[in-house]
Amino acid sequence: MQFEGIDIISPALFPHEHWNRAEVLGAITWLWLHTPPYSEAPLMELGRYVLPALDNGQFALFAEQGSILGYFSWAMLSPETEAQYLQSDSVLHTPANWQSGSRIWIVDWFAPYGDSLKMKTLTQRYLFSKQPKAYALYHRSGPGKARIVRFAGRRADEEAT
């Protein structure tokens, strides 16, 4: 699917769009290797976090004129799984947990070339536009600390007012 000149592959959101698993995995691996701290993690970690997202189609891969811009994945968590996730992300090593409920949690967000704002804008406008809330753990708030960040889709904000 294309929005504002950006190609977005997202099987869960656009199930009728064709995509190639090997090409997507290659693009995500490229981004992984260019995104600290992921680039320093063992490659087996990529399998633990990326393959469940691919299996469930719960990701968005952004490209512009053939150049990969970024990627994010999300899980749909139940309250019980969410509570476990807030203690340890190892709960996501079980693929079924990625679709255990209805609360959207952004799991990974890679934009190593400075396109994060563009991705966020497109996500709010088109991908999660009607979602009242999505959450993420923001890890840059300090060593060993993560804080919960809440996002809302554009149309959800407009409908609420």
Buried (B, 14 or more C-beta within 10 A) or exposed (E): BEBEEBBBBBBBBBEEEEEEEEEBBEBBEBBBBEBEEBEEBEEEEBEBBBBBBBEBBBBBBBBBEEEBBBBBBBBBBBEEBBEBBBEEBEBBEEEEBBBBBEBBBBBBBBBBEEBBEBBBBBBBBBBBBEBBEBBBBEEEEEEEEBEEEEBBBBBBEEEEE
